[in-house]
């Protein structure tokens, strides 16, 4: 019985993480559409959302990659404020 519970928890956790990764990948599609549209503020917003989705998924590598993309997009949109 304990083995069944452990396996169920593992499956649940892995399916949640893959769902979060899928959402991040869908957000990349939105980012790509924004790039085609050419609006710098929309591009910056979408890049930030992609970074946050990877952060929620626990994917540090892609989070850091997209965080840098978002910073560059912010600069191009004139949103690079120093706090």
C-alpha positions in Angstrom: 0.0 0.0 0.0 2.8 2.4 0.9 4.5 1.7 -2.5 1.3 2.5 -4.3 1.0 5.9 -2.4 4.6 6.7 -3.1 4.2 5.9 -6.8 1.0 8.0 -7.0 2.8 11.0 -5.5 5.7 10.6 -7.9 3.4 10.4 -10.9 1.4 13.4 -9.7 4.5 15.5 -9.1 6.0 14.6 -12.4 2.8 15.3 -14.3 2.4 18.7 -12.6 6.0 19.6 -13.5 5.5 18.6 -17.1 2.2 20.6 -17.2 4.1 23.7 -16.0 6.8 23.1 -18.6 4.1 22.7 -21.3 2.6 26.1 -20.2 6.1 27.6 -20.5 6.4 26.2 -24.0 3.0 27.6 -24.9 4.2 31.0 -23.6 7.2 30.8 -25.9 4.8 30.5 -28.8 3.1 33.7 -27.5 6.5 35.4 -27.3 7.3 34.4 -30.9 4.0 35.9 -32.0 4.8 39.1 -30.2 8.2 39.2 -31.9 6.5 38.9 -35.3 4.1 41.7 -34.2 7.0 43.9 -33.4 5.7 45.8 -30.4 8.7 46.1 -28.0 6.6 46.4 -24.8 4.5 43.3 -25.7 7.8 41.4 -26.5 9.2 42.4 -23.1 6.1 41.3 -21.3 5.9 37.9 -23.0 9.7 37.3 -22.4 9.1 38.0 -18.7 6.1 35.6 -18.6 8.2 32.9 -20.2 10.9 33.4 -17.6 8.3 33.2 -14.8 6.7 30.1 -16.2 10.1 28.3 -16.2 10.7 29.5 -12.7 7.3 28.0 -11.6 8.3 24.8 -13.3 11.6 24.7 -11.4 13.6 24.8 -14.6 16.5 27.0 -13.4 18.5 26.7 -16.7 15.6 28.0 -18.9 14.5 30.5 -16.2 18.0 32.1 -16.3 18.1 32.0 -20.1 14.7 33.7 -20.4 15.5 36.2 -17.6 18.4 37.5 -19.8 16.1 37.6 -22.8 13.6 39.5 -20.8 16.2 42.0 -19.6 17.3 42.7 -23.2 13.7 43.0 -24.3 13.1 45.5 -21.4 16.0 47.6 -22.6 14.7 47.7 -26.2 11.3 48.7 -24.9 12.8 51.4 -22.7 11.8 49.6 -19.6 15.2 49.1 -18.0 14.7 51.0 -14.8 17.3 50.9 -12.0 15.6 50.4 -8.7 
